[in-house]
Amino acid sequence: MSRPSAIAIQQSPFVVLVFSIMVEHIENFVSEIAKSIQNGTFVKLSLANYKGSEPHLQKILIRLVETKKGVRLYFLYRSETRDVAKNYDFDLGLGLIATAFDDGFRNGHLFTTAGDLQLDISNKGKTRLNRAKPAFRLTPPLGHDREKAALVDANSFYLKALGITDDTGRIKDKQQDKWRQINKFVEVMASLYNRSELREKRSLSIVDMGCGKGYLTFAAFDYFRNTLGLEAVVTGIDVKSELVDLCNGIARACDFDGLSFVVGRIDDFVVGDTDMLIALHACNTATDEALFKGIKANAGLILAAPCCHQEIRPQITPPAMLKDVLKHGVMLERFAEFITDGLRSLLLERSGYSTKLFEFVSTEHTPKNNMLAATRLGRPRPPEEFQRQIVEIKEQFGIDQHRLETLLGPPD
Ligand SMILES: C[S@@+](CC[C@H](N)C(=O)[O-])C[C@H]1O[C@@H](n2cnc3c(N)ncnc32)[C@H](O)[C@@H]1O
């Protein structure tokens, strides 16, 4: 909504009145925002009902964020095709909010713990300023604590682009399981990260091997870069070029500078310095290849969700005691899975990591639900005690080859 020209104002006392009320309402609205920031009641602000000239712009979502330079106003410019995030100091941010109404926004909604305030501007320039009871009783935490409030923002553009949410930010019915998995993954990753040595770093290099459509790669980048405000560089690798192209397109549309996808095989990929290695549901021994890359890169954290355990099953020769138990295909399959991941965990521990093996989403939502999480130890336990167990297990069940063991070679 453009303000009326000076000539129009001179010609019509009605327009003069409408204009002066509008200016007063906008000034009041902006001063309420400034006041709420000052007295610590500010929760969030949205600018919507956009009628301006930017082709795809829809709304601006504004909240406070803690950055290295102090608390700033975080603007998320949401358009039909992308999200762009910017941080501004208070003076500049408040100035931009004031001019946003000149530039085409017809609605502003301020949420504070003291009360909510809504500014509406009609097509004819009439303004209304409505007050309401506060929708929020608490202000959201800033910076690192914020992760508890919202680990994954359902309104993120990448979720819409990947088909998880619809235009209104609602999780599509068929995507509920994927959504649960993304959230659980970020929750687990955040918790392990917070208890690892990586927490001390301002910049993080992360590789996601066998990233597929990149759901978890995007979520990891968004968490470290946008929620925690770290210098995160995240690379997804997959053999499927069509998925890599799709993900690179979405990363560009989101302005996720630092997130990229590369076509390649896990075993060929040169990881370099990597702080965190992710490999979820990489098929069969691709998981071993990814774990090996993580160990060789001395990654502080390695997260894997193994699937399709095909290598060990044909090698298993059950001891006499279990002969008639493991003659059943389903039992042998589960047993092979148990031995494969058990050996992976021991090999990681032998390589200087502490490990956790756990169910990370319920089997009701996906059958591929075990996670193997490894954290590099400052003072690892001697490899011999793990090696002894590895040798015994292999001997007991007639196992000749385990891909991760072959890749690692004998212990130092
Ligand atoms: C089941 S999807 C999992 C995708 C993603 N990690 C997730 O959990 O949502 C497995 C992906 O790994 C890729 N993949 C399998 N073996 C691979 C290899 N050796 N090198 C690179 N990518 C591989 C496949 O192309 C596929 O996209």
The ligand as a Tripos MOL2 file, in Angstrom:
@<TRIPOS>MOLECULE
LIG
   27    29     1     0     0
SMALL
NO_CHARGES

@<TRIPOS>ATOM
      1 C1         17.1850  -45.6830    1.6430 C.3       1 LIG1
      2 S1         17.9500  -44.2510    0.9980 S.3       1 LIG1
      3 C2         18.2260  -43.3180    2.4510 C.3       1 LIG1
      4 C3         18.2730  -41.8380    2.2270 C.3       1 LIG1
      5 C4         18.5480  -41.0110    3.4840 C.3       1 LIG1
      6 N1         19.8150  -41.2730    4.0570 N.3       1 LIG1
      7 C5         17.4410  -41.1860    4.5060 C.2       1 LIG1
      8 O1         17.6330  -41.9350    5.4680 O.co2     1 LIG1
      9 O2         16.3810  -40.5490    4.3690 O.co2     1 LIG1
     10 C6         19.5640  -44.8570    0.5960 C.3       1 LIG1
     11 C7         20.3000  -43.9450   -0.3510 C.3       1 LIG1
     12 O3         21.6720  -44.3540   -0.3620 O.3       1 LIG1
     13 C8         22.1590  -44.2850   -1.6780 C.3       1 LIG1
     14 N2         23.2890  -45.2000   -1.7610 N.ar      1 LIG1
     15 C9         23.2870  -46.5370   -1.5600 C.ar      1 LIG1
     16 N3         24.5290  -47.0410   -1.6820 N.ar      1 LIG1
     17 C10        25.3380  -45.9840   -1.9660 C.ar      1 LIG1
     18 C11        26.7390  -45.8480   -2.2160 C.ar      1 LIG1
     19 N4         27.5390  -46.8980   -2.1690 N.pl3     1 LIG1
     20 N5         27.2380  -44.6290   -2.4640 N.ar      1 LIG1
     21 C12        26.4150  -43.5410   -2.4940 C.ar      1 LIG1
     22 N6         25.0780  -43.6080   -2.2860 N.ar      1 LIG1
     23 C13        24.5530  -44.8100   -2.0100 C.ar      1 LIG1
     24 C14        20.9590  -44.6590   -2.5360 C.3       1 LIG1
     25 O4         21.0630  -44.1350   -3.8480 O.3       1 LIG1
     26 C15        19.8030  -44.0590   -1.7820 C.3       1 LIG1
     27 O5         19.4650  -42.7680   -2.2560 O.3       1 LIG1
@<TRIPOS>BOND
     1     1     2 1
     2     2     3 1
     3     2    10 1
     4     3     4 1
     5     4     5 1
     6     5     6 1
     7     5     7 1
     8     7     8 2
     9     7     9 1
    10    10    11 1
    11    11    12 1
    12    11    26 1
    13    12    13 1
    14    13    14 1
    15    13    24 1
    16    14    15 ar
    17    14    23 ar
    18    15    16 ar
    19    16    17 ar
    20    17    18 ar
    21    17    23 ar
    22    18    19 1
    23    18    20 ar
    24    20    21 ar
    25    21    22 ar
    26    22    23 ar
    27    24    25 1
    28    24    26 1
    29    26    27 1
@<TRIPOS>SUBSTRUCTURE
     1 LIG1         1 GROUP 0 **** ****
